[in-house]
Amino acid sequence: MDDGSATERLDRHALVMAIWLPLGFVATALLHVGLTGGGAWWIGAGFAAIIAAFTCHVIANAMLGTSFTYGETALGAVAYAAAVLAVLATLLFASEPVAGRILLPVALGLAALLAAVILYLVIAFGARGAFERFDVIRDNNLRAASRLPHRGGRR
């Protein structure tokens, strides 16, 4: 590894952290206020801050000519899955007034976040390329025929 690429990776990491840390703090504070009794608008503002941070990260990637790293992708997927599990656990174990008050705004926020990620994938890679990102069967098939460029069936 040469010194230039390590410095560029460190600079990119610092930029990404400069985006996510303040907006993540704001999102956490807004979500906390919304979930502890502030109401749906606070929860919506918290999710808007998360989507704004994601948008800034996409812009930073575009300006630097990079894409999301495997670690960033894994962190995002794990955080999203944990949020969905937390909503389901709240639905199962919280009292009915609490679950009824926060379920719809949080579910809409998670749906908006998922829509933002899907929109990014379609814009960045096109419809076919976005789906090919999830084609793990083709990626794990080590036969030479799986790397052929043709599209279609047998010839």
QUIWO-V96320 format. One record per residue. N is the residue number from 0. OMEGA is omega in whole degrees, 0 to 359 (* if undefined). Layout:
n:N omega:OMEGA
n:N omega:OMEGA
This chain:
n:0 omega:179
n:1 omega:184
n:2 omega:182
n:3 omega:181
n:4 omega:178
n:5 omega:178
n:6 omega:178
n:7 omega:178
n:8 omega:178
n:9 omega:178
n:10 omega:179
n:11 omega:179
n:12 omega:179
n:13 omega:178
n:14 omega:180
n:15 omega:178
n:16 omega:177
n:17 omega:176
n:18 omega:190
n:19 omega:184
n:20 omega:180
n:21 omega:180
n:22 omega:175
n:23 omega:177
n:24 omega:179
n:25 omega:179
n:26 omega:179
n:27 omega:180
n:28 omega:180
n:29 omega:178
n:30 omega:178
n:31 omega:179
n:32 omega:181
n:33 omega:183
n:34 omega:181
n:35 omega:173
n:36 omega:181
n:37 omega:177
n:38 omega:187
n:39 omega:183
n:40 omega:177
n:41 omega:178
n:42 omega:177
n:43 omega:178
n:44 omega:177
n:45 omega:177
n:46 omega:176
n:47 omega:177
n:48 omega:177
n:49 omega:179
n:50 omega:176
n:51 omega:178
n:52 omega:178
n:53 omega:179
n:54 omega:177
n:55 omega:178
n:56 omega:177
n:57 omega:179
n:58 omega:178
n:59 omega:177
n:60 omega:180
n:61 omega:181
n:62 omega:181
n:63 omega:180
n:64 omega:180
n:65 omega:174
n:66 omega:179
n:67 omega:177
n:68 omega:177
n:69 omega:179
n:70 omega:178
n:71 omega:179
n:72 omega:179
n:73 omega:179
n:74 omega:179
n:75 omega:180
n:76 omega:179
n:77 omega:179
n:78 omega:179
n:79 omega:179
n:80 omega:178
n:81 omega:178
n:82 omega:178
n:83 omega:178
n:84 omega:177
n:85 omega:177
n:86 omega:179
n:87 omega:178
n:88 omega:176
n:89 omega:179
n:90 omega:182
n:91 omega:191
n:92 omega:182
n:93 omega:177
n:94 omega:185
n:95 omega:179
n:96 omega:180
n:97 omega:180
n:98 omega:180
n:99 omega:182
n:100 omega:186
n:101 omega:187
n:102 omega:184
n:103 omega:180
n:104 omega:180
n:105 omega:178
n:106 omega:177
n:107 omega:177
n:108 omega:178
n:109 omega:177
n:110 omega:178
n:111 omega:177
n:112 omega:176
n:113 omega:178
n:114 omega:178
n:115 omega:179
n:116 omega:179
n:117 omega:177
n:118 omega:176
n:119 omega:182
n:120 omega:181
n:121 omega:179
n:122 omega:185
n:123 omega:188
n:124 omega:185
n:125 omega:184
n:126 omega:181
n:127 omega:180
n:128 omega:178
n:129 omega:178
n:130 omega:179
n:131 omega:177
n:132 omega:182
n:133 omega:182
n:134 omega:184
n:135 omega:180
n:136 omega:179
n:137 omega:180
n:138 omega:183
n:139 omega:180
n:140 omega:188
n:141 omega:179
n:142 omega:180
n:143 omega:181
n:144 omega:181
n:145 omega:180
n:146 omega:179
n:147 omega:184
n:148 omega:186
n:149 omega:175
n:150 omega:178
n:151 omega:185
n:152 omega:181
n:153 omega:179
n:154 omega:*
